Amino acid sequence: MRILWKTLILLLGISLVPLLLVTGVSHRAMRAMGTDLAEQGRGSLLERTSTALQRMVEDHARVLRLEMDVLALVLQSGAKDIRELARTGELACPPSGDRGAACPAPEAMRPERFVSIESVFAPMQRKYASLVHWQAVLFEDGRYSVFPEHFRVDLGQMRNLPWVRLGLGTREPKWSDPHRDPLTGNVVFTVTRSLYSHEEQFLGVSAVSVSVDTVLKENIHTHMLSPNLVFFMAAPEAEGGPDDGLIKIIAQRSTAGHKDVRWSVPDKPLWLASKDEAGLAALASDLRQDRNGVRLMPFDARLSVWVYARIPEMRSYLFFVIPASDVTREAEAVEAYVRDRVGQQERFSMAVVAVVGLLALAAALAGARTITRRIGNLVSGVRRVAAGDFEARVPVEGRDEIGELSTTFNRMVPALQDSVRIRQGLMVAQEVQQHLLPVRAPVIAGLDVAAASLYSDETGGDYYDFFDVCCRDPNILTVAVGDVSGHGLQAALLMATVRAALRGRLTQSGSMAEALRDVNRLVAVDTRETGQFVTLIYAQVHSATRTIRWIRAGHEPGFLYDPVQDEFVQLRGPGVALGLDGDMVFKEQVATYPEGGILVLGTDGITEAHNAAGEMFGRHRLENVIRTSLHFPAKRMVEIITEAVREFQGGMPQEDDLTLVVIKDVRVA
């Protein structure tokens, strides 16, 4: 196909396809915008409603607590008055024959067992008429009193009432969970406590009851938020029990289409349930840890907002649950409106695309030849650059995309030329650095020596060297292994500086520690502004006496392996890296190596090599490789160790330089 027709098709594609794409993307964006607006609206409405509900439920819990405090004061005041009646003898049993002050037998079921203490109960009942449901007391001798007295019924079984058992043995007011009152059938809270005389003699148990509808009804206006609002009281079951992890509904009240529904207590155990088991478990965890909160999860198969707050000093929580759809109804209406408008816009856009397509066809036919010529200029320029002509340039015609491409091409060629020069320079630097490393290992009687250095970049900061300028004894091998912080060209330059300083200093007299001290001073001057440093281990191996002298300047410890005992010793010692402290004083360490011993010096590029799982090669893997390859020559051991590191990495790129020196004792005893 001729380039003219290709260009024509291209121009049509450039004009029509983007238009279609833009139209499609814009419509999709508008639909997405509608969805986003709806989602944001839903989120905002849910957040505001959740916050409002949480504030309301916490306010109701606090109000309930305040009213409960009032009832506790009523109970305490009544207890004080009853104790005073007991002190003055007004509660003594009436005379009965020769028995003196006697009371009916506890098991008797006679009317005289009722004692009226209206003087105690009536004032509080009048003062808190809208709050107090009833007041009652059960005396130790079997008598009882209740107010208002129209609740006076057969209370022979009063000892078995829950509030009696709850109040036994406690001097402080103790609250019950909501329960159905056996006197009235209403759902009530009951606060109770034990009564004692001034002489600390147990008198009985007193209680005050309040209707749940009374304390919560007037404070609940949440039916305005939703006609489907449900609220209830629930508590988590005890940990370690048969129902551990479950949440029991103690009392419930639902607006469900009504503005006035009384509280009720389930006739049988009712457990809180949701399809979101994980969310329900998290909610149960909140309840066990006394945390108020808000959650979004299903309730009766409908996604709902759950808000809950603990009633202070009670194990019960007050819950508000409202369907999320009731909260987000406005946002969903906005989304439907946006979708309708987007549909209208799509139909209009398709008509516009048809007209623009015809105009684009005419424009494409007119501009095809011009575009073909300009593309030809670019092709010619690319071929010249590919042939190595970095002087190639193309004419810039117009300010359209092809004109910009021509401008970019003309700017790219000099940058490409500079990049080639830099690449060539790095290759030269790599070659120079490789020549700075020893060409071959020294030949020392009784020792088999090999070394290698693998860089992660073209140039690196790892370093090793052998010296014959410091020692005239042919039985002494002097070796240094270093690692410059970082890698690349900057690290390579500092490595070259350290090599030159160390070689120059070792031509002079002095101990190992003195030599390293002087080198450190020079390096510290060069790294003062850059923050770089060099770790180094510097050692002398005496093959005749099998002794090792070394200085460790912040470097990885060396490994000395005894194949007879199958033991590894690390060449440690004090000393910080070169370049950090110009006044650092170094100390020589001395050790004797066993017959057949293997000394391995390296950089952290070996032990800290990572695989795809993020694991490091580590010291133990290195020891195992040394152990399994001890019968090979030193050169082969270096190859085996580096191969083991690469195999461990499993194709992962080399992150750090890797340097290794192996020295084997092969002297015959």
C-alpha positions, 0 to 999 in steps of 0.5 A: 500500500502506498504511503499516501494511502497509509497517510490518508488512513492515518489522518482519518484515524488521527481525526476520527478515532480521537474524536470517538475516543474523546466522546466515549471517554467524556460520556464515560467520565460524565457517567462516572462523575454522576456515579462519583457524585452519588457515591460521595453524596452517599458517603457524605450522607452516611458519614453525617448520619452516622455522626449524628446517630452516634451523638444521639445514641451517646446522648441518650446513654448519658441522659439515661445514666443521669436519670439512673443516678437520680433513681440511685439517689432515691434508693439511697434516700429511702434506705437511709429513712428505713434505717432510721425507722429501724433504729427508732423501732417503728419497724418492730413486729407487733406484740403477739401473746407472750412471745413479745415482739414477734413477726409472722412466720416467713412461710406464712402467706397472710395479709399482715406480712405487708408493711406500709411505710408510705412516709418513706416512699410517698415523698419520693414518688410525688417528687419524681412521679414521672420517673419512679415506677414503683418502690419496694422493700423485702425485709429479712423477717419476711415482711415486705412493702411496696408503693404505690400500694395498688401494686400490693399483690401476692408477694409470697415469692418475692424472695425469688424476684431477680432484683432481690437476688441482685441486691443481696450483699451489696451496699451500693446501688446495683442496676439490672438489665432491662427486664419484664416487671412481674408487677406491671408487665412493663419493661423496666430497669431496677436499681437495688441494694441491701439494707443495714441497721446502724448496728450493721445488722442486715435488714433486707433488700430495697429496690426502685423501678423505672419504666424503660419507655419513661426514660427513653421515650421522650428523648428519642426523635430518631424516627424523623431520620427513617421510618424503618429505624430500629433500636434495641439494647444488647450485651455481649455474652461472657468470654469463655462461656457456651455463648462466647462471641454472641451478642444477646438482645436484651430489649428492643423497640422499632419505629417500623412505620409507627411513632410510638411503640413500647419497649419489649423483652424477647420471650426467648433468647434472641441473638444479634445476627448479620450476614457480615460475620466478620463485621459482627465479630468486630462489633462484638470485640468493640463491646467486649472492650467497652468501645462505642462505634459506628459500623456499616453492615447488613441488618435483616438482609439490608445494608444498614448503619449500626450505631452503638454506645455503652450505657455507663456502669452497665454491661448493656449497649444502646443500638440505633440501626437505620437502613443505608438506603434511607440515608442515601435516597437523595444521592441515588436520585442525583445519580439517576438524573445524571445518567438521563442527561448523559444519555441525551448528550450521547445521542447529540455527540454521535451526530456531531461525530458524523459531521466531523468525520466528513470534514476530516476526510476532506482535510485528510485528502488535502494534507496527506502529501504534505505530511508524507514529505515531512515524514520522509525527512524524519526517516532520512534523518533517522537513517543518518543517525543510525549510520553514526552521523550525529550532525544530521538534522531535519527541517522544522515545518509547522507547529503541529505534532510532526513539527514538534517531532522534528524539533525533538529529533534535532534536540535528541541527536546531540543528547544521544551523542553525549550519552554515547560519549558517557557510555564510552567513558564508563567503558574506559573507566571500567577497563582502567579499574579492572587494571587496578586490581591484581592481574594474578594472585601471588605465589607464596610457598604453602599457600593457595591464593585466589580472588575475584571482584564482580561489580553491579555497575560498569564501575564499583566500589569494592577493592582487593589487593596483594602487597609485596612492598611492605614485607621482605619475607617470601613466606608472608602474604599481605592482602587487603579487601575494602568496600566503598559506601555506594557503588558506581563511578563515585565509589570507584574514584574513592576506591582508586584513592584508597588503593593509591594511599595504601600502596604509597604508605606501605612503601614506608616503615611502620606497623600495620596499625600505623600504616592504616592510621595514616591512610585513614587520615588521608581518606578522612580529608577526601570524604569530609564533604561527601560523607563517604567511607570505606570499610577495610580488612587488612591482613598478613598471613605467615605461611611458615608459622601459620599465623594471621595478623589483621586489622578490621576497619568496620569491614565484614569479619573474615572466615577462618575454617578448620576442616579437621574440627569442622569449625569456623572462627570469625576474624573480628576486632575493633575499628571503624570504617576509614574516612569517618574519624581522622583520629581513629587508632587501629589495633592489630589482632593475631591468630594461629590457623590450623593445618589445612585451614581456609581463610575467606575474606569478602564484602557484604555483597556476598552475605547480603545478596537477596533472592526474590523472597527477600531472604539474604544469602547469609553467613550460614549459607556461605559457611556451608559452601566453604565446607562442601568445596574445601577439597577444590583449589582456591580458584575453583572455590572462588567460582563455586562461592560466586555461582552459589550466590548467583543461584541463590538470587535466582535471576534477581539483579545484582544489587551490590558489588561482590568481592572474594579472596580465598587463601588455603593452607597447602603446606605439608607438615 
